[in-house]
Amino acid sequence: MNSIFRQIIIQTVLRLLKKDLPKKKLSQYNVAKEFLTLKVTATHLLKDTLLISIGIISAGFGLKGFLLPNNFIDGGVIGISLLTTEITKFPLPILIVAINIPFIVLGYTQISKSFAIKSILAIIGLAVVLATVNYPIITADKLLVAVFGGFFLGAGIGFSIRGGGVLDGTEVLAIYLSKRTGFTIGDIILIFNIIIFSVAAYLLSIEIALYSTLTYLAASKTVDFIVEGVEEYTGVTIISYRSEEIRQMIIGKMGRGVTIYNGKRGYGKRGENLSQTDIIYTVITRLEIAKLQNEIDKIDTNAFIVMSSIKDTKGGMIKKRPLK
């Protein structure tokens, strides 16, 4: 009876939350599937909300605790807002929202509706924090302001990106323009910021522009650190006649998972003499590269190894399992 009663409650809740469910009674499988989908969605929403909230607090601290009291600026939309505030004395919270709106609209059309919603809520949240929260002024030392102001601002932007939104719409514009020009996203952001810092040098001073460039570099590196993580992974492809021994070594000694591809070795001037071979693919951290190469050399010194940098991974045996 308890199981049936619980089933009825779950179905009722699902129908209230999901209007597109069929009116007929759902099977246990469909109920479990829909409930799992709802649970995963709620978990991700809670996680994204927490990350964006941390990002807002961190960015607000970087701005009000370091940059604003010392008349420093940053790159991107926030840099434009800071520069405009410094010149016109117009409230920064209003400018951050107003200048970001066109970029968020662009993000809605180019990326997704959920991205645009999260971004506008994050930006409004940052504006509210800047208008209401009294952060302490940490230091007036210009070098410390540039480095740590950039660090906390970059951390805020990075956490917001991890949460599925942005506090600065510059990258949205860069993605849009990169699809229509021959420039990369990095090139467009660099050009955008060169223009901002050149205007800052003219309107404020060259010294402030140089320190603000340092702020931008600190923020940029922090964003990369937050978004891409501490560990940098490397994808390794190994081709060897002794692939089975190498596979066992990677699983047994390295504690990593592997994927095996069936392939053919082609050699000679025209690729004759094709022979079947197993191609091993695994993912390791950069700190394990030397150990892997050493262990492969013990098995096959002529093994062909190809390595490529990986920015992010999910699922599989990414974290090392404990070795027995």
Summary of the structure (lengths in Angstrom):
residues: 324
radius of gyration: 26.1
end to end distance: 45.4
largest distance: 77.0
contacts: 1006
relative contact order: 0.10
helix: 65%
strand: 10%
